[in-house]
């Protein structure tokens, strides 16, 4: 969608370019200032450890029919 967002909406922007694996920025902006948090992955291998952790987590809970969050996988409450 193009144009101004409603005040309660959060904008999301995605770019796919060349050999960029992961370049993620969270931006908090106000009038005249902003805070940015950036994560850059140089290889897909950077994500493998998290994927394996999630697979092991789910394998231990097979058949329970529940939806889990990333927080559950990481043990963060």
Residue pairs with C-beta under 8 A, 6 or more apart in sequence:
5 11
15 23
21 41
21 42
21 43
21 44
21 46
22 39
22 40
22 41
22 46
22 47
23 38
23 39
23 40
23 41
24 38
24 39
24 40
25 36
25 37
25 38
25 39
26 36
26 37
26 38
27 34
27 35
27 36
28 34
28 35
28 36
29 35
41 47
53 73
53 74
54 73
57 68
57 72
57 73
58 68
61 68
71 77
